[in-house]
Amino acid sequence: MLLLTRRALALLILLALASHSVRGESVELLVNGSFTNGVQGWKVWGIVYPGVGAELYARSRIPAGIAQTVEIPDFSSDMSLSYRVTTVFHSFAGFPFLDISVTAYKFDETTVLLYSKKYYSDSTSVTKSYDVTVDLKEKLSQGRESLKRIKVMLEASFEDTHVLMQSTVYVHRVSLLMVRSPPPVITTTQNITITSTEAMTVTQTIVQRAPVMPIELASVLMLVTVLAAGTVVGVATYIYSKRRVAKR
């Protein structure tokens, strides 16, 4: 019975220590991706106005677009792109389209196309909306250590530049969300000694993999409480078992 109590206590201690494990933190890489501050933070070309998000007015010879480049020292492979756009293609003439792309640049200036999508006009509707989320992990899983920067671009234009037409694209939201890698881990050994009034010593060794980080006060209190409760239960069980044997 006492052995079972010691095992339960060790399990509780492991659970308390495991509470310090840190999951990756989600980080938004784009600035002003909701366009609440107009087109601030974005590179702009052609006819672009702040309005319902960013409003791109493309003409047959004048494409309109926005782009933003992100450069950080530690890209993670756990990254996703999401966006919500509305296209207004008034005619098939000139084959209007919206091109969305995400390009990664390595330190040697070679490029990797992480995502590319073109939306064309069709015969079913003049106005169409798209709300898309794309996982970029597969393309980023190899060679992310050599990435220098990532560029997100949205451009409205025409395949045929000889016609005099105009199309409109409303970019409501663009997000490039990255989950940071968890901090490095080390292997530590903690010795926990529980002593009863009968001079019985129980030593439990726990090998734990845990992030290198300070233990917060709340977790320390929880660990002390678990240890105290385990000690009381163990001692009480041991004394009770001794009394039962003595009565017999």
Beta strands, then each sheet from edge to edge (+ up, - down):
strand 1: 26-28
strand 2: 43-45
strand 3: 47-50
strand 4: 54-59
strand 5: 64-70
strand 6: 79-89
strand 7: 96-106
strand 8: 111-120
strand 9: 127-135
strand 10: 147-158
strand 11: 166-179
strand 12: 185-195
strand 13: 201-211
sheet 1: 1+ 11- 4+ 3-
sheet 2: 1+ 11- 6+ 9-
sheet 3: 2+ 5- 10+ 7- 8+
sheet 4: 12+ 13-
end
